[in-house]
Amino acid sequence: MVGRFWLHRLTRSTVLPVRHGTLGFRQRSTTSDELNRERSADPVYRAGPEHSEPLRLESQKRFAASIVEMLPKFISAVYIHHGHDVNSGGELVLEVPPTATVPVLRFLRDHATCRFRHFIDCCGVDFPDRPDRFRVVYNLQSLVYNTRIRVQTHVNELTPLESATSVFKGADWFEREVYDMFGVFFMNHPDLRRILSDYGTSYHALRKDFPLSGYEEVRYDEVEKRVVYEPLEITQEFRTFDFQTPWEHFPAAGGSEVEFFRLVKGQIVPDPEAAARASSAQQQQQQQRAGTASGASQRSPG
């Protein structure tokens, strides 16, 4: 029994691809030494740093080179973020075209040297000065090799992006958030609708050209007994600014008059000079308004 067992190990049947002729497979017997020799002919670079190497950045570089060699048409650029980190060797970043996001994500999930099967998140960044202003980033993690990778692409307002939900189900709500905040449209998404903003809004809040004050304000209407949206109305009465004494005048509570103060040695004292300047400026404005009104009445017929 022992002899038969070792004989079976030495002459086990192995399926190997045919390198010449038509496509197919052939069956032949190989010894364990031949099998190990064939396996060691081509080096395999797996994801993540090798703990036995003193320079872990080099292992990340070799893995990045192997990714570019296996996906030459899908990788636009590759670099290592935080490459000076001696503990992790940095984080690998892949730049891909918008049409290659799903194939690259599927390759990183299924390939034996990658196995990035943990979807962390999907986010967006806005660069208004670029033609393709939106950067969409997919962050993946390999629990087998204890490393992370970043896949990112760039699109504009009109370029749709293929949804990654066919590869990672967890990308559903993250892509909805990118669509809500930046306006990036994801094709073939199972439920592409807003997730943070209201459904009736027509703007995207995380774009750099979106104003800090927004476009609408929300309040509860006691008459209609519901929340209503109204155009934004910012009160202008507190926007007067004195460039000579910017911190010395405060609006008086309960009235429309303004009292001027000065901060002296930590104490707030009245400032008659600022009050006089404000009074003279107000008088000049009233005179200008009166002159404009009189000129308009003289020009009007009858």
C-alpha positions as a Python dict, from the first residue, in 0.01 Angstrom:
ca = {
    (1, 'M'): (0, 0, 0),
    (2, 'V'): (280, 239, 82),
    (3, 'G'): (455, 172, -247),
    (4, 'R'): (141, 221, -448),
    (5, 'F'): (73, 551, -266),
    (6, 'W'): (414, 697, -345),
    (7, 'L'): (397, 566, -700),
    (8, 'H'): (66, 746, -744),
    (9, 'R'): (221, 1074, -617),
    (10, 'L'): (517, 1049, -853),
    (11, 'T'): (315, 965, -1165),
    (12, 'R'): (-7, 1155, -1102),
    (13, 'S'): (-202, 1275, -1405),
    (14, 'T'): (-191, 1650, -1464),
    (15, 'V'): (-393, 1862, -1707),
    (16, 'L'): (-170, 2102, -1899),
    (17, 'P'): (-263, 2339, -2182),
    (18, 'V'): (-148, 2267, -2533),
    (19, 'R'): (103, 2531, -2643),
    (20, 'H'): (105, 2439, -3013),
    (21, 'G'): (-165, 2345, -3258),
    (22, 'T'): (-535, 2382, -3199),
    (23, 'L'): (-686, 2503, -2874),
    (24, 'G'): (-755, 2229, -2624),
    (25, 'F'): (-609, 2029, -2340),
    (26, 'R'): (-409, 1708, -2331),
    (27, 'Q'): (-348, 1456, -2063),
    (28, 'R'): (1, 1345, -1974),
    (29, 'S'): (185, 1211, -1673),
    (30, 'T'): (448, 1419, -1496),
    (31, 'T'): (659, 1365, -1191),
    (32, 'S'): (658, 1605, -899),
    (33, 'D'): (1003, 1739, -995),
    (34, 'E'): (887, 1827, -1347),
    (35, 'L'): (577, 1991, -1208),
    (36, 'N'): (775, 2208, -966),
    (37, 'R'): (1021, 2296, -1244),
    (38, 'E'): (739, 2415, -1471),
    (39, 'R'): (579, 2614, -1192),
    (40, 'S'): (904, 2793, -1105),
    (41, 'A'): (977, 2884, -1467),
    (42, 'D'): (758, 3195, -1461),
    (43, 'P'): (770, 3407, -1142),
    (44, 'V'): (434, 3492, -984),
    (45, 'Y'): (402, 3826, -805),
    (46, 'R'): (113, 3837, -565),
    (47, 'A'): (-58, 4140, -416),
    (48, 'G'): (77, 4286, -95),
    (49, 'P'): (429, 4320, 47),
    (50, 'E'): (636, 4015, 124),
    (51, 'H'): (734, 4009, 491),
    (52, 'S'): (1064, 3838, 419),
    (53, 'E'): (1196, 4125, 211),
    (54, 'P'): (1371, 4419, 374),
    (55, 'L'): (1241, 4659, 108),
    (56, 'R'): (868, 4601, 83),
    (57, 'L'): (828, 4878, -170),
    (58, 'E'): (1009, 4662, -424),
    (59, 'S'): (748, 4388, -395),
    (60, 'Q'): (473, 4644, -460),
    (61, 'K'): (659, 4765, -768),
    (62, 'R'): (693, 4411, -903),
    (63, 'F'): (323, 4345, -846),
    (64, 'A'): (233, 4674, -1019),
    (65, 'A'): (452, 4577, -1316),
    (66, 'S'): (280, 4238, -1337),
    (67, 'I'): (-64, 4408, -1338),
    (68, 'V'): (42, 4637, -1622),
    (69, 'E'): (181, 4339, -1813),
    (70, 'M'): (-142, 4143, -1776),
    (71, 'L'): (-372, 4440, -1851),
    (72, 'P'): (-180, 4655, -2102),
    (73, 'K'): (-493, 4799, -2269),
    (74, 'F'): (-679, 4882, -1949),
    (75, 'I'): (-415, 5057, -1736),
    (76, 'S'): (-347, 5423, -1820),
    (77, 'A'): (-112, 5493, -1529),
    (78, 'V'): (4, 5327, -1209),
    (79, 'Y'): (175, 5469, -903),
    (80, 'I'): (221, 5392, -536),
    (81, 'H'): (70, 5624, -278),
    (82, 'H'): (266, 5664, 48),
    (83, 'G'): (551, 5456, -86),
    (84, 'H'): (773, 5572, 202),
    (85, 'D'): (566, 5366, 448),
    (86, 'V'): (799, 5083, 545),
    (87, 'N'): (525, 4881, 715),
    (88, 'S'): (286, 4848, 422),
    (89, 'G'): (499, 4938, 121),
    (90, 'G'): (243, 5197, 11),
    (91, 'E'): (-94, 5169, -157),
    (92, 'L'): (-113, 5080, -524),
    (93, 'V'): (-319, 5316, -744),
    (94, 'L'): (-441, 5221, -1091),
    (95, 'E'): (-560, 5484, -1340),
    (96, 'V'): (-801, 5330, -1591),
    (97, 'P'): (-1021, 5467, -1873),
    (98, 'P'): (-1393, 5509, -1799),
    (99, 'T'): (-1480, 5209, -2016),
    (100, 'A'): (-1240, 4976, -1830),
    (101, 'T'): (-1351, 5011, -1469),
    (102, 'V'): (-1570, 4699, -1458),
    (103, 'P'): (-1322, 4466, -1638),
    (104, 'V'): (-1038, 4579, -1412),
    (105, 'L'): (-1247, 4539, -1096),
    (106, 'R'): (-1352, 4191, -1205),
    (107, 'F'): (-991, 4095, -1279),
    (108, 'L'): (-873, 4218, -939),
    (109, 'R'): (-1150, 4023, -769),
    (110, 'D'): (-1105, 3690, -949),
    (111, 'H'): (-735, 3660, -1029),
    (112, 'A'): (-539, 3429, -800),
    (113, 'T'): (-256, 3677, -743),
    (114, 'C'): (-494, 3960, -649),
    (115, 'R'): (-812, 3835, -478),
    (116, 'F'): (-940, 4183, -391),
    (117, 'R'): (-1282, 4057, -286),
    (118, 'H'): (-1360, 4312, -16),
    (119, 'F'): (-1523, 4627, -156),
    (120, 'I'): (-1447, 4915, 81),
    (121, 'D'): (-1617, 5216, -80),
    (122, 'C'): (-1660, 5434, -386),
    (123, 'C'): (-1615, 5812, -371),
    (124, 'G'): (-1578, 6114, -597),
    (125, 'V'): (-1355, 6421, -622),
    (126, 'D'): (-1425, 6738, -821),
    (127, 'F'): (-1155, 6927, -1016),
    (128, 'P'): (-1342, 7209, -1195),
    (129, 'D'): (-1037, 7326, -1393),
    (130, 'R'): (-999, 6993, -1575),
    (131, 'P'): (-1189, 6877, -1884),
    (132, 'D'): (-1281, 6551, -1709),
    (133, 'R'): (-1352, 6717, -1379),
    (134, 'F'): (-1479, 6421, -1175),
    (135, 'R'): (-1252, 6153, -1035),
    (136, 'V'): (-1435, 5835, -932),
    (137, 'V'): (-1236, 5615, -695),
    (138, 'Y'): (-1296, 5250, -603),
    (139, 'N'): (-1114, 5121, -293),
    (140, 'L'): (-1064, 4746, -263),
    (141, 'Q'): (-901, 4522, -4),
    (142, 'S'): (-754, 4175, -22),
    (143, 'L'): (-800, 3990, 304),
    (144, 'V'): (-588, 3702, 175),
    (145, 'Y'): (-278, 3914, 104),
    (146, 'N'): (-357, 4190, 358),
    (147, 'T'): (-328, 4482, 119),
    (148, 'R'): (-538, 4749, -48),
    (149, 'I'): (-562, 4888, -398),
    (150, 'R'): (-724, 5194, -550),
    (151, 'V'): (-884, 5203, -895),
    (152, 'Q'): (-976, 5546, -1026),
    (153, 'T'): (-1100, 5702, -1345),
    (154, 'H'): (-1201, 6049, -1469),
    (155, 'V'): (-1527, 6156, -1635),
    (156, 'N'): (-1712, 6480, -1709),
    (157, 'E'): (-2074, 6582, -1661),
    (158, 'L'): (-2191, 6409, -1979),
    (159, 'T'): (-1987, 6088, -1975),
    (160, 'P'): (-2169, 5793, -1815),
    (161, 'L'): (-1980, 5531, -1616),
    (162, 'E'): (-2056, 5160, -1603),
    (163, 'S'): (-2188, 5056, -1264),
    (164, 'A'): (-1972, 4824, -1053),
    (165, 'T'): (-2273, 4655, -896),
    (166, 'S'): (-2234, 4364, -1140),
    (167, 'V'): (-1899, 4289, -974),
    (168, 'F'): (-1955, 4412, -617),
    (169, 'K'): (-2308, 4433, -478),
    (170, 'G'): (-2182, 4668, -208),
    (171, 'A'): (-2119, 4943, -465),
    (172, 'D'): (-2493, 5016, -485),
    (173, 'W'): (-2535, 5288, -224),
    (174, 'F'): (-2185, 5431, -274),
    (175, 'E'): (-2253, 5496, -642),
    (176, 'R'): (-2587, 5650, -550),
    (177, 'E'): (-2404, 5890, -321),
    (178, 'V'): (-2157, 5985, -596),
    (179, 'Y'): (-2449, 6042, -832),
    (180, 'D'): (-2630, 6254, -571),
    (181, 'M'): (-2335, 6469, -465),
    (182, 'F'): (-2147, 6505, -797),
    (183, 'G'): (-2391, 6416, -1075),
    (184, 'V'): (-2192, 6124, -1222),
    (185, 'F'): (-2433, 5893, -1404),
    (186, 'F'): (-2383, 5515, -1364),
    (187, 'M'): (-2518, 5293, -1639),
    (188, 'N'): (-2696, 4966, -1557),
    (189, 'H'): (-2734, 5061, -1193),
    (190, 'P'): (-3025, 4873, -1032),
    (191, 'D'): (-3160, 5172, -838),
    (192, 'L'): (-2990, 5498, -937),
    (193, 'R'): (-3165, 5770, -736),
    (194, 'R'): (-3066, 6027, -479),
    (195, 'I'): (-2971, 5901, -136),
    (196, 'L'): (-2887, 6216, 68),
    (197, 'S'): (-3066, 6503, -107),
    (198, 'D'): (-3436, 6529, -174),
    (199, 'Y'): (-3562, 6372, -494),
    (200, 'G'): (-3679, 6702, -643),
    (201, 'T'): (-3343, 6882, -623),
    (202, 'S'): (-3165, 6964, -947),
    (203, 'Y'): (-2817, 7046, -811),
    (204, 'H'): (-2523, 6850, -668),
    (205, 'A'): (-2394, 6976, -337),
    (206, 'L'): (-2029, 6857, -342),
    (207, 'R'): (-1937, 7023, -669),
    (208, 'K'): (-1679, 7297, -622),
    (209, 'D'): (-1895, 7552, -805),
    (210, 'F'): (-2189, 7494, -570),
    (211, 'P'): (-2231, 7799, -339),
    (212, 'L'): (-2196, 7753, 35),
    (213, 'S'): (-2533, 7919, 95),
    (214, 'G'): (-2710, 7689, -153),
    (215, 'Y'): (-3008, 7778, -369),
    (216, 'E'): (-3306, 7688, -151),
    (217, 'E'): (-3411, 7708, 210),
    (218, 'V'): (-3641, 7472, 397),
    (219, 'R'): (-3900, 7561, 658),
    (220, 'Y'): (-4213, 7413, 812),
    (221, 'D'): (-4532, 7587, 702),
    (222, 'E'): (-4791, 7607, 978),
    (223, 'V'): (-5069, 7675, 732),
    (224, 'E'): (-4999, 7386, 496),
    (225, 'K'): (-4869, 7163, 778),
    (226, 'R'): (-4573, 7041, 576),
    (227, 'V'): (-4212, 7119, 489),
    (228, 'V'): (-4185, 7365, 200),
    (229, 'Y'): (-3892, 7466, -21),
    (230, 'E'): (-3843, 7833, -107),
    (231, 'P'): (-3579, 8032, -293),
    (232, 'L'): (-3297, 8135, -64),
    (233, 'E'): (-3338, 8478, 97),
    (234, 'I'): (-3039, 8593, 300),
    (235, 'T'): (-3096, 8890, 530),
    (236, 'Q'): (-2883, 9183, 414),
    (237, 'E'): (-2908, 9415, 716),
    (238, 'F'): (-2599, 9272, 887),
    (239, 'R'): (-2374, 9291, 584),
    (240, 'T'): (-2249, 9647, 641),
    (241, 'F'): (-1872, 9637, 687),
    (242, 'D'): (-1641, 9916, 799),
    (243, 'F'): (-1293, 9845, 665),
    (244, 'Q'): (-1132, 10090, 909),
    (245, 'T'): (-1293, 9943, 1221),
    (246, 'P'): (-1416, 9600, 1116),
    (247, 'W'): (-1468, 9460, 1467),
    (248, 'E'): (-1612, 9763, 1645),
    (249, 'H'): (-1979, 9791, 1551),
    (250, 'F'): (-2255, 9557, 1654),
    (251, 'P'): (-2627, 9580, 1571),
    (252, 'A'): (-2840, 9689, 1862),
    (253, 'A'): (-3084, 9425, 1979),
    (254, 'G'): (-3450, 9503, 1926),
    (255, 'G'): (-3406, 9800, 1692),
    (256, 'S'): (-3280, 9909, 1352),
    (257, 'E'): (-3024, 10157, 1487),
    (258, 'V'): (-2660, 10057, 1511),
    (259, 'E'): (-2438, 10144, 1804),
    (260, 'F'): (-2062, 10164, 1747),
    (261, 'F'): (-1813, 10033, 1998),
    (262, 'R'): (-1439, 10001, 2029),
    (263, 'L'): (-1241, 9732, 2205),
    (264, 'V'): (-988, 9894, 2444),
    (265, 'K'): (-779, 9671, 2675),
    (266, 'G'): (-1042, 9401, 2669),
    (267, 'Q'): (-1325, 9646, 2746),
    (268, 'I'): (-1602, 9750, 2505),
    (269, 'V'): (-1639, 10130, 2506),
    (270, 'P'): (-1855, 10355, 2280),
    (271, 'D'): (-1688, 10494, 1967),
    (272, 'P'): (-1830, 10835, 1875),
    (273, 'E'): (-1590, 10880, 1583),
    (274, 'A'): (-1718, 10569, 1405),
    (275, 'A'): (-2075, 10680, 1475),
    (276, 'A'): (-1999, 11023, 1323),
    (277, 'R'): (-1847, 10862, 1012),
    (278, 'A'): (-2148, 10635, 973),
    (279, 'S'): (-2387, 10928, 1017),
    (280, 'S'): (-2208, 11139, 757),
    (281, 'A'): (-2204, 10845, 514),
    (282, 'Q'): (-2576, 10793, 571),
    (283, 'Q'): (-2647, 11158, 504),
    (284, 'Q'): (-2449, 11148, 182),
    (285, 'Q'): (-2646, 10845, 68),
    (286, 'Q'): (-2973, 11019, 146),
    (287, 'Q'): (-2863, 11326, -49),
    (288, 'Q'): (-2767, 11110, -346),
    (289, 'R'): (-3104, 10938, -338),
    (290, 'A'): (-3284, 11272, -315),
    (291, 'G'): (-3086, 11410, -610),
    (292, 'T'): (-3159, 11099, -816),
    (293, 'A'): (-3530, 11119, -736),
    (294, 'S'): (-3551, 11491, -821),
    (295, 'G'): (-3369, 11437, -1151),
    (296, 'A'): (-3606, 11158, -1244),
    (297, 'S'): (-3913, 11373, -1161),
    (298, 'Q'): (-3782, 11660, -1376),
    (299, 'R'): (-3726, 11427, -1671),
    (300, 'S'): (-4071, 11268, -1646),
    (301, 'P'): (-4331, 11427, -1883),
    (302, 'G'): (-4614, 11627, -1718),
}
